[in-house]
Amino acid sequence: MPMGDRCAFRVVALAVAIALGGCDRDSRGPRYRGAGNATPRSGGTLTCSTSVAVPTLDPAIAYDEVGVMVVANLYETLLDYDAAVPGDPTSGTRLVPGLAERWTVSADGRSYRFELRAGARYADGRAIVAGDLAYALRRVLKMPDSPYGRLLSGITGAGAFAAGERDDVPGLEIADERTFVVHLDAADAAFAYAMAMPFSAPLREDFVVASGGDLRRTVLASGPLRLDRWDEGQRLVLARNPHYWDPARPFLDGVTVLENLPENTAFLLFEAGRLDLLDHVAAPDWIWLSEQAAWRPFLDTRAQMSVFGSRMNVTVPPFDDARVRRALNLAVNRDHIVKLLAGRAVPAHGMLPPGLAGRAELPPYPHDPAGARVLLAEAGYPDGFAVDYVTVPNDDANKLAQSLQADLAAVGVRMSIRVLSWPAFLDTVGRKDGAPFSMTSWIMDYPHAASFFDPRFHSRAIGDASSSNDSFYAVPEVDRLLDDARGAPDPAAAVALYQQVDRRLHDDAPWIWGYHAVMTEAMQPYVKGFAPHPVWVRDFRDVWLDLDGRGRRVPR
Amino acid sequence: MIAFVLRRLVWSLAAIVLVVSATFAMVVAIPADPARALVGAHADAETLGRARAHYCLDRSLPEQYGCYVGRLAHGDLGESYRTRRPVADILWARAWPTVQLALAALVLQLAIGLPLGAWSAVRRGRWPDRVGGVITLVGASVPTFVLGTLAVYVLAFGAGWFPVAGYGEGLAGRLHHLLLPALTLACAGIATYVRVARAELIEQLAADHVRTARAKGVAEMSVVFRHAGRNAVAPLVAVAGVDLGVLFGGAVVTQTVFAWPGLGRETLLAVLDLDLPLILGVTLLAAVAVVIVNLVADLVVTRLDPRTDPRFDGS
């Protein structure tokens, strides 16, 4: 090789070595530590990210996980869910006062009376009054594309108002400036939970009118944070709401949410100390973090209010035979599923996730291929059968479909996998003559058993198309139990009824119960007071940064 | 020339109408309900019905198409189903970063690819040619998501020479953030330009007029760049025209890896969610951009090589 050539190659080799050397750090633990403050300290801005863009800030429209997470920190509702506490699976699902300092339910369970806190204000300093709550609910009912109108359909007169048949909603009563009463057509114990969802947050009519009715980017904040700036698709900057009803909260000066950051890139930024929180950690990164002693104390997990599995159309063969459905539940190796998801899941044997009231102690379906073969033979399928399985284009869904395919092959069921886009998938599984066997999942609207059972297993949720009860499971006894539980004035009685439903569904097995997803969150050592919230995912009210006296992070 | 341009514009308009109509037909042919994208997977039949009625999704397909074309004629591209944001706003916000990235990638492709191709041609069979060959092979065979991820890990996270992701603020910040994604996006194209420039130049260097120039004692630099190079430019401009269209529309992976706020990722999500107004808006913009770029490229080629002028009669 001539001299010039050698020189050129050496320069390239040196550059690569320098660059790679930068990656080979002696320690890849946290770069910063907490300053050692014993009590919460105010100040500082927390930076986190999402792998998608925030679609909208309109509380009546925001429906996806990221949108709800942001909106829940901007808008305060009458009621709220308690703070998440590490190690307590029921925390985060109980109702606590929000803007309403107290609420009562009438003896017949049909009227809810909310009393607003004195001094509750919007971020612009103006008072929040009962009329604003009625206006916000009427707005949701009038919006043709709000996903939340259905949660208000039980309010007296709501249906006629939404259909344009009348101009008022008699079920929304403004008793006085600080007292708001909602009247329902029938007793509904789950209604209070809907009043903790951001779509029910108060809105001032003059503000909405001045915004041209468009609250996508215009926010009338009543929550702990207000909107400071939004470079759509890039970053959302939230700042402390100085008029928040709780003067001690939030501790943070602000929160910056970086949008559209891929998981791998977010992980690198987190390691470099440029992100304070990291969620949805990819499987290899989660395994790596879990193995690092320096990172382990700063990882947290929490079962999401969700359930994943495979749903079967119970009205068509071979799934119309409960023995077949039970056999498939026995064929599945749930430990394998948990391993495939790198521990970010807990096995499911029924519908309700851990920590939710109404969940019964269910006997687990063991991985028992021999038992499955016996049941299949009893049902008339000694050699199994061939079936199509529909799933969605998602890494985890694909992995799980292949795992299921292998598990079912072991009991003689020959499964072909078909991948459809999400809208096409929903279309086919929602029709009785559509795909009879598919992946399925459900994430609650609010943390109440009714939010899981009613849309998926009540016969009311069956339609000609777009059935949310896409197993087409119609059992009068289950319908009755669900209706009784909704109307039960005593919460303990309702829980007992829901437990009966949980047991019945476990035995009838309209789904192959798969797993409950587990949220994973890694945080920098100086982030305090944070735990993944089962409903809000990230609730910034109690979060504080353990910084030094000058508000700087302390290097490790 | 004016007649040529007008004729091209008429055909271009027809092409754009065809592209948009075909896209509309393909999206609505998918057996899926776009109303689901509007009101979510939990929606009941009543909610879906109201959303369908509000967005004209309950009408016949010709009516829906007529509705879209009618609004388009008034400059209204509609609202994204997923975000409720006006499509025109999305395109406006995302088009400039997309153009920046595409132009930066093209400039890098030309700035690196052309000299390397020329060097490979002049030093054919020697080490510069081999280096060019290796770059061509690597650039053409390594997928962008691998190259992008490696670039982020080694150059941004490891060496700290570049920001890991994002758009940056201010001119210096923007350029700093732009360089790595542009370089990643340019890599495959650099290989193309090395190959095309090398092949064209080798062909031209063997041409009679080049041999004559050399025989007359013209300096080698002048032979390569004035006599051979000039004739090799026309095919390169044609390639650049097509390439720019691809760069405008095909940078999904690069934009995703570097969290670059371009149209690519937005388009991908729109397709996955069957967000019809946004899909049609992006298609329309891409079609217009490709048509304009190709028209300009054709005009430049005609200028550089009179034989490609439609009025050229061979004399």
Interface residues (C-beta under 8 A of the other chain):
Chain A: M1 P2 D5 A8 I18 A19 L20 G21 G22 C23 D24 V52 A53 P55 T56 D58 I61 Y63 P144 D145 S146 P147 G149 R150 S153 A162 R216 D231 E232 G233 Q234 L258 E259 N260 L261 P262 N264 T265 L268 L269 E271 A272 R274 P393 S421 W422 P423 A424 F425 L426 D427 T428 D445 P455 A461 G463 A465 S466 S468
Chain B: I30 P31 A32 D33 P34 R36 A37 L38 V39 G40 A41 H42 A43 D44 A45 E46 T47 L48 R50 A51 A53 H54 Y55 R82 T83 R84 R85 A93 R94 W127 V131 T149 V152 Y153 V154 L155 A156 F157 G158 A159 G160 W161 V164 A165 G166 Y167 T256 V257 F258 A259 P261 R265 E266 L269 V271 L272 D273 L274
